[in-house]
C-alpha cells in the first residue's frame, strides 16, 4: 500500500516509519480496494504524557476511512488507529457485498 507519512514538528525515525508501513499493510488482507493512505503524526500539549497523536486516513475506491488516537507512544497510537480501521474496513467490505 502506498502511504504518505507526515510527522509534524519532528522527524520520525526509520524504525517508526517501517512499523507504520507494516501495520497498515496488514489491512490489505481484509479488503483489496484500499488504494493508499495518509498518516499524520504529531505531538499535542507536552504537559500530558498521552501526547502522541496518530491520524490515519485510508483511501478506498468508494469511501475514505479515518481513525485518530492519542497515546503515550506513537506505536500505541498507530496500533489503536489500525485496529479501528480494521473494523471499519470489514464493515465497508460487508456493505459493498450487500449492495
C-alpha positions, -999 to 999 in steps of 0.1 A, spaced: 0 0 0 13 35 -9 14 56 23 22 92 27 35 97 62 39 132 77 55 139 111 45 174 122 71 194 141 95 165 145 114 139 124 101 103 126 129 77 126 131 48 101 120 23 127 87 41 134 81 46 96 87 8 90 64 -1 119 36 21 105 40 6 70 39 -30 83 9 -23 105 -12 -8 77 -1 -32 50 -19 -59 70 -52 -41 63 -48 -51 26 -57 -87 37 -92 -76 47 -100 -55 17 -82 -52 -17 -100 -19 -26 -76 2 -5 -57 25 -29 -35 43 -4 -33 61 29 -22 92 47 -7 92 82 -2 123 103 19 121 135 20 150 159 27 160 194 0 177 214 3 197 247 35 185 263 22 186 299 2 154 294 21 120 289 -6 109 264 5 135 239 14 114 208 -13 116 181 -17 93 151 -43 102 125 -47 77 97 -69 81 66 -73 52 42 -82 59 7 -105 33 -10 -122 32 -43 -156 42 -28 -151 59 6 -123 73 27 -119 58 62 -104 77 91 -92 69 127 -74 90 153 -58 80 185 -38 97 213 -14 76 234 19 76 253 38 64 223 33 67 185 34 29 183 4 26 207 -15 53 189 -9 37 155 -19 3 169 -52 16 182 -59 35 150 -51 5 128 -74 -17 149 -102 9 145 -96 10 108 -96 -28 106 -132 -28 119 -142 0 95 -126 -19 66 -146 -50 74 -178 -31 77 -172 -12 45 -165 -45 27 -197 -60 40 -217 -30 29 -203 -33 -6 -210 -70 -7 -247 -64 0 -252 -36 -24 
